[in-house]
Amino acid sequence: MSSRALRKLVNEVDDAQEVETEDYSVQKPSIFSMMDLVATEEPALENSVATPKLRARKPHKKKKKSTKNSEARKNVSSRSKAGSAEEDEDILLERAQIPQSPPPVTSAVNRTDVLAFNKRLLDFRAELQKHFGPATTGIPSSTVNREFRGAFGALVRAQSTWPPLVRCGLDMDYSIHQNSFVFVHTKEYARQQRAFYALQDSFDPNHMSLLLSKAPYHVDTLLQMSEYLMHSDNSEVAVDLLERALYVLQSAFHLSFNFSTGNCKLDYKIQSNRSLYIALFRYIFYIATRSCYRAALEYSKLLLLLDPQSDPLAILLAVDFFAIAAEDYEFLLNLYAEWNPSRSLHLLPNFAFSIPLVHWMQRFRPRRRAQPRSELSAEEINLMLQDALIMFPGFLPRLMKHTHVGGTNNLDKSLLFGKEVLLSESEALGRLLDVYVSQCHYYWQEPDVLAWLEVNVEAVLRLVEPVIIPGSSTSACPNVEPDPRLRMYSEKRKSCYLQAPRNVLRYLFLRELPEAPLLLPPNHGSQKIYPLDPFPPLDSINSYDPEAERHRQPAGSGGFFHALFSSLWPSTSTTDDNEDIADIHALIAELGLHMEEVQTIGEQPTQIADTEDAGPPNNLEFGGEFD
């Protein structure tokens, strides 16, 4: 197919592309409505379609420019067209997303309507510029410069400072057996991956930097260096490497892999797929640290779309926070209404408290973005909050570390907020509450919200606490008819949250919240946790297993690397083994290192004896179900 035909097909696809949600400044009846394009938020090369409103506008008459300026614009236009003519046909095919025997749409698509996202809002720099001005982003303001910024890809925009990407060896196929997509490595990329594993335990960023100089688009090396630089307070370079990793991954997408249609199932059990999950997760929370919560919410939808059924990194624990911070209350309520009946989201503390909070904000607090008024009455909203307080009494003591809640003196003497917390709250449930309060305490500290909370705390105390009789010799007597939920919810807490599922463990590990320390699964012992693959699934499908041989005693003249690659390729051919060893020796030599410099540190990981939580579909419940 010629380049001209491909460009024609690209234009047809672009014209048919839908815009899923609303823009910041345009009021629409639904977040899934068409939106107007704000000029500062997306360049002209963005794959998008203008709304009918924009098409109906009359052209604005401008003063005639000088001949010199007109000639300059013509030169710029001709250069732009010439650059487009030189586009690689592979890139055109990728943008057109021509279906070639497209795989069947998976069952996950049934849940994607509520996860409809707006591609324009993925650009967090546009959101940053909107909030704080152009000076904070470094985005060029002139139209000419904006034209040369390049199109925004499926995940990120390519930067001109990056090395040219020419078939790095990472591809994506569709697995019929797994009924999902899978990243695959060419022989050269696999060689880089083996070198990465060999250098990973050296804990020396210089080694990784050398590997990156030889393989500038190796995803795991980019992620490892990005994490190191982020912890070294060099966030600018760290996020550049992180975006480069996302760029490599998006360039490898299958032609039928499409977030907009929901045909993007990526099985977390497959080892090569996890890099995309980790990269997206880290990018989401970097964006959140820049207060770009709208973009963080849109990327969270993409992460959920990869596997909405399992949610391998438990991003649902943060979706409510992003929705509240972005003031997209309607999305959160729609998500809860659609998923709660089958996934028991009310068993997660963040949804149990955020849903009544959002209803209250919709009803009593007008915001800058138009929101439909809550259909629930004030009394119904109060009852929702009271039920959450009885089910999760540990929320209040944690919140009081950040603010003072009136009428709650001597909370440790309370039957519900003191004794019950000590007796029925497991460590796993405590971590969920720690995560929620650390993320959302700011919104509960606002004066009007705090006053509403105090009223409902007092109502709960009247329902479950002993009755204080004035003038009596005893300070209190049993409540004649305490609320039955006091006993029922106590039993639920003891049975439902015995052990944290592995996706919650991954969330705790990757978030690194000081208020929510890491939990370890049973029988974990001193096993090492790798940053790019924390707590892998017990039924993991691995293409590489360097750890199995890395920590054995050296065997033969090949030493460590001979043992390593003997385990990776258990071939009967000695020649093949020697070639593999020669490959890694050559690559290490290219980096200017010697084998003895690569130190292997740590113990050999062993399989964890526990099993993945079956549980209900949300995979965040800890056992048991509500009746």
N, C-alpha and C positions, 0 to 999 in steps of 0.2 A: 504494500500500500504506500503510495507516495506521501511526501510530507504535506503537500497541498490538500490532499484528501483527508489526512489526519487532522489538519487544522480546521477544516470545514466541519468535521465530526465533533471536535472540541467545542466549537462555537455552538453547535446544536445542543450539546450536553449542557453547556453553560446557560443557554437560554431557557432550558427546561428545569434547571435546578431550583428547588424550593428554598425559601427562607423560613425557618421553623418558628422562631420566637420573636419577641418585640425588642426594639432598641431602647436605649436609656431614655431618650427624650420624646418618644412618640407614644401617646396613650392609645392602647388597643384593648379590645374586650378580652383577649386571651394571650397567654405567653406563646401560643402556637400560631399567632396571627402573622401576617406579613409585616415587615418593618421597613421604615425609611432609613436610608443610609446617611450617616453623619460623615461629612467629608474628611474630618480629621481622624476618623477611626479606621478607615480602610482605603488603600490605594485603588487606583483605577484598574489595575490588573487583577483584582480579586475576582474569583469565579463567583459571580452573583448575578441576580436579576433585579432590576429596579421595580419598585412597587408601582401600581397603577397611578398613585398620587404623583409620583415623580414624573411619570411619562406624560401626565396631563398638564404639567406646568409649561407655561410659555417661555421660550428662551429669553433670557435677560439681555437687554441691549447694552452693549458696552461701547466705550469710546474706541475709535479706530486707533490701533497701535501704530507705532512708527514702522517704516519699511525694514529698518535694521532688526527690530524685535521680531517681525514676521519671518524674516529670513532665518533668524536664530531658531525660532520654533520649528520651521520646516526642516532645518538641519537635524534638530533633536528628534523630530518625528521620523525622518529617514533613517537615522541611526537606530532608533527603536525597532523599526520594521526590519532593518537588516539584521539586528540581533535576533529577532524572532525567527527570521528565515533560517538561522543557523542552529535552531533548537534541535537537539537530538531526538530522533524518532521514538526512541524508547521512552523519553519523558512525555512526548505527546501521547503515546499509547497509555501511559500511566494516568495522565490527566483525564483522557477520554474515558478511561475505565471500561474499555470495550469488553463485554462479556464473552469469554471463550469457554464454552461448556460450563456455565456458571454452576457452582455447587448449590444444592438445595438449601433454601433458607431454613435456618435452624429454629427450634421452638422458642429460642430466646427472643425472636422478633415479636412474639406475642406481648412482650412486656416493654417494648421500646417506645410506644407512643408517649408515655409520660416522660421518657428520657430524651425527647426531641430537643436538639441543641441548636444554637445559632453559631455558625462558623465565624461570623464577624466578631463575635464577642470573645473568641479564643485569644485574640491578640491582647495580652495583658498590658503591653506598652501603650496601646491606644487608650485603655482604661486609666492607666497611670497618668497619661497626658491630660485626659479629661478632668481628673480630680485635682491634679497639682500643677498643670501647665506644661508646655513643651520643654522647658529647661530641665525637667526631671528625667526625660527619656532620651534626649539626643536624637529624636526623630526629625529628619529634615522637613522643613515646613513648605518649601517651594514645590510647586507641582512638577517641575522637571525632575528634581531629585527623587520625588516620590514615585515617579514612573519607573525609575531604575532600581527601586528597592526589591523588586521581584514579587511574584505571587505568593500568597500564604498557602502552604501545603496542607495536607490532611491534619498535621499536628503543629508544625512551626514554619517559620519563614527562613529560607536559606540566607546566610550572611555572606557578603562579598569577601570577608576576611578569611573564610574557611578554605582549606585546600580543595581543589576540584575533585568531585566524586565520580570515579570511573569504575563501576562494577567492583565493589569492595568484596564481593563474595558472599553477601547475605541475601537470601531470597526467601520467598514465601510460597508454599504449596498448600493445596487443599487435601486434607486427610479424610478419605472416605471412612476408614475404620473409626476414627475419632469424631467424625462428623463436625470437624472444625478446621480452622487454618493452623498452619505450623510453620515456624521459621526454620529454614534449612541452611546449612553451611557448606560452601564449596571446600575443596581440598585445601586451598590456600588459606581460607578463613579458619578452617579447623586447625591448621598449623599455628595461626595466630592465637587461637583459643587455647591450645595446649601450652604455648609459651606464657600466656596470661596465667594459667593455673600454676605453672612452674614458678612464676615470679610472685604470685599473690601472697604467699606466706612469708616473703622476705620482709614485709612491712617497710619497704624502702620506696618512697615516692619517686626517687631518682630512677629506679629500675622501671617503674611504670611509665615515667616520662620518656625514657629511651625507647620502650616498646611503642609508645604512642607516636614517636617521631618516625618509626618505620611503618606503623600501621595506623594512620591518622583517623581512620573510620572504624576501628574495632570497638564495638559498643561497650563491652564490659570494661575495657581499659578506660574509655571515656567516663563511664559512670564511677569507676573507682577513683580516678583522679579528681573528678568533680566533687565527690564526697570528701576527699582529703582537703581540697582547697576551701570547701565550704566551712569545714571545721577550723581552718586556718584563717578565717575571716577575710578570705579573698573571694567574695561572692560573685564579683563581676566576671572573673575568669571561670569560676565554677559553673555558673549558669550558662556561659557560652559553651562549655564542654557538654553540659547536660542537653542543651538545645541541639548541639551537633549530633549527639547520640539519637535523639528523637528524629532528627532529619534523616539519618541513615536508616532507621527503622521504617519511617514512612516511605522512603524511596524503595524499600523492598516489598511493600504491600502488593498482594495479589491483585490482579485486575478486577476481580469480583469482590474484594474486601472493601466494604463500604459502611461507614458509621451511620450515614443518613438512612439507609434502608434497614439497618440492624443486622446485616449479613456480615458480622465481624466477630464471630465466636472464636476465642483463642483459649485453648485448654491450658490451665495453669499447671497441670500435671506434667506437661512436656517441658523439659528443662530449658530448651532454647527459647521458649515463649516468655519466660519470666522476666527477661530484661525489659521488655516493653512495659510490663506492669510496674516494675521498680522505677523505671525512668519517669513514667507518668505520675506515680505517687510522689516522688521527690519534687517534680516540677510543680505539682499542685500546691504543695505546702511552701515551696519557695514563693510562688505567686501570692499566696495568702500572707506571707510575711511582708509583702509590699502593699498590703491592704487592697489588693485587686481581687475582691471576693467574687465578683461576677464572673471573671475569667476562671477562677478556681472552681466555681460551681459548674461551669460548662465543661471543663476538663474532667471533673468528677463524673459527669454523665458519660463521657467517653470511656472512662475506666470501668464504670458499671456495665456499659454496653458490651465490653469484652466477655463478660461472664456474669450477667445479672442474677443468675440462679445461685451461684456459689459465692460471689463477691470475695475472691481470694485474699484481698488485702483489707477487708472490712471497711471500705470507704464510707459505708452507710453511717459509721460512727461520726463522720464529719459533715455529711451532706446537710443536715439540719442547721449546723453552725454557718455554713456558707450561704444557705438560703436566707437565714435571718439577717446575716451581715449584708447581703446584697438586696435585702428587702423584697425578695421574690417569694412572698408568703404563699401565693397561689400554687406555685410548683410544689412546695413542701406538702401542702394539704392534698393536692392531687396524688402525689406519690404515696402518701399515707392511706388515702381512701382506696387506691387501687391495689396496693401490696399488702396492707395489714390483714385482710381476711385470710389470705393464704400463707402469709409469712410471719404473722404474729409480731409485727413491729412494736406493738405496745409493750412487749416484754423487754425492750431495750430502753434503759433510762433516758437516753437522749430524746427519743421520740415521745416517751411518756410525759416529759416535761415541756418539750419544745412545741408540741401540738397545741396544748392549751395556751401557751404563751403567744403563739402566732394568732390564734383565734382572738385573744384579748387585744393584741396590737391592731388587728384588723378592725375591731369594733370600737376601740376607745382612743386610738392614736393615729390620726391621719399622717401619712408619710408623703415624701416628695414624689414618689412613684405611685400612680393611681392603683389602688387595690380594692377589689370588691369587698363589701361589708360582710362580716361573718354571719352565716345563717343561724348560728347558735345564739341563744339568749345568754345574758350575763350569768344567770343561775346555772345554766348547763356548762358554761365554761368554768365556773367555780367548782362544780362537782367533778369535772375532769381533773383539775389541779389537786383537789382533795384526795381523789383516788390515787393519783401518782404519789402524793406524800405518804399515804398509808402503805402503798406497795414498796416504795423506795425511801424509807425514813432516813437513810444515810445521806441523802442529798442535803438536808438542812444543816447538819453539823459541818459538812464540807463547805457549804456556802458561807457559813458564819466565820470562816477563816478569812474571808475577803470583805465582809460587811457585817453590820449588826442588824439582826432581825428583831424588831420590837416584840415584847411579850414572851421571850424565849430564854429568860434567865434560868440558870441551873439546869441546862438542857440535859446534862448527864444523869439527872434524877428522873427524867421523863421515862414513862413506860415504853412509849413508841420510839422516841428519838434518842433514847439512851440505852435502856436494857435490850430492846429488840435489835438494835443495831449491833450490839455486842454478841448476842446469842444466835442471830439468824442470818447475818450478812457474811457471806463467804469472801475469800480473798479475790476470787474472780469477779464477783459482783462489785466489790469495792473498787476494782480497777476501772470498770465501766463508769462508775460514778465519778471517779477521779478524773477520767478523760473528759466527761461531760462538763463538770464544774470548771476544770482548767480552761476549757474552750469557751464556755458560754457565761461565765460568772458576771462578765461586764454587763450583759443585758438584764440580768436579774438584780443588779445593783442600782439601776436607774430609779429615781425616787418614786415615780408613779407605779412602776412594776413592784417595787419593794413594799409599798403600801398595800397593794393588792395581795401580795404573798402573805403579809402579816395577818390580814383578815382571814385568809383561808387556813393558815396555821392555827389560829385561835379556834376556828370551827372544827378542825381535826382534833385538837386537844379536848374539846368538849365531847367528841364522839368516843374517844378511846381511853382517856386518862381517868384515874380515880377522882371521885368528887370530893372537893374540899368543903367541909362543913364549918362555917364560922362559929366560934365559941365552943367547939367540941374539944374534948381532951385529946382525941386523935387528930392528926393533921389531915388525914384523908381516909376515905372508905371506898370499897370497890364500887365501880360504876354498876348500877343495877342492870342495865342492858347495854354493855359495850358493843360497839359496832362489830358484827361477825367477821368483817374483813380483817380485823386485827389478828385473829387466830388463823384464818384461811391464808392470808398473804404471808404470814410467818412460815407456814408449812411450804408454801410455794418457793419462797426464797431459799429454804434449806434443800429443796429437791431439784430446783431448776438451774442453779448456778454453781454446781459442784466443781466443774473444771472448765477453764477457758478453752474454746476451740482454737485451732491453729491459726485461723485468719485473724483472730483478735490478738494472738501472740505476735503475729507479724506486724500488726498495726502498732502495738506498743513498742516493738523493737525499732521500727522505722521512724516513729514520731519522736522518740527520745524526750518525752515530757518529764520534767523534774517531778511534777506532782503525781505522775502515774508510772512508777518504776516497772521495769520489765518483769514479766512472769515467765517461769520455765515449766515445761511439761514434766510430768512424773518420769522418773528414771533418766532424766537428762544428764545429770552428773556434771562433769567438767567438759562435755563435748563443745567443740568450737561452733560458733554461730557466724556464718559468713554474711557480710553486709549485702551482697547481691543475691543471696538465696537463703534468707532466714527461715528456719523451720519448714523445710521442703515437705510436700505431701508424702505420706507414707507409701502411697502407690505411685510414686514419681516415675516417669518415663525418661531415663537419662541417656544422653548420647555420649557423655563424658563422665568418667569416674576417676579422676587423678588422685583423690585422697586415699583410695584403697592401696595404691602402691607407693605413694609419696612418703609414707612413714615407715615402710619396711626397711630392713637392713639392705644396703647395697649388694647387688648380686652380679658377680662377674666383672669384667673390665668395663662394662658400660656404667657401673655404679648406679647412682640414683636415677638418672634419666633412662637407663636400660630397664630398671625395674618399673619405672613409671609407664613407659610405652609398651612394655610387655603386657601390662594389665589392660592398657587401652586397646591394643590389637592382639588378642590371643591367637595369632596366626601360626600355622605350622611352618611357615617359610621363614628361615633365619635371615634370608636376604631382605625381606620386607621389614623385619624388625630393625635390621641394621640401617636401612634407609630412613626409617622413622627417627631413629636415634641421631642419624646424621643431620636430618632436617632441624631438629631442635638444637643440636650443637651449632649448626651453621647460623641459626637465627640468634642464639645467645651470643655468638661471636660477633655477629653484625652489630649487636647492641654495645659492643665493647666490654662485655662481661666475661668472667670465667665461671665455670660450673661451681667452683668452691665458694663463689661469692653469693650464690643463691642458697640461702639458708631456709630450711624447712622447719617451721615452728608449729607446735601444737600436737594434739593427739588425734588419732584416727577416729572420725565420727562413726558411731554405730547407730543402727536403727533404733528408734524410740519405741518402747514397748506398747505405748498407748495406741489407740485407734482414732481415726478421724470421727468427729461427732457426726452422727447421722442426722438426728434432730429434724426440726421442721425446715422448710426451704430457705429461711433466711440465714442458716448456718451460723447464727450468732446466739442462739438459745443454748443454754448450758445443760439441758436435760429437762424432761417433763414438759407438760403443756397446760395451758389454761383450759378449764372445762368450758 
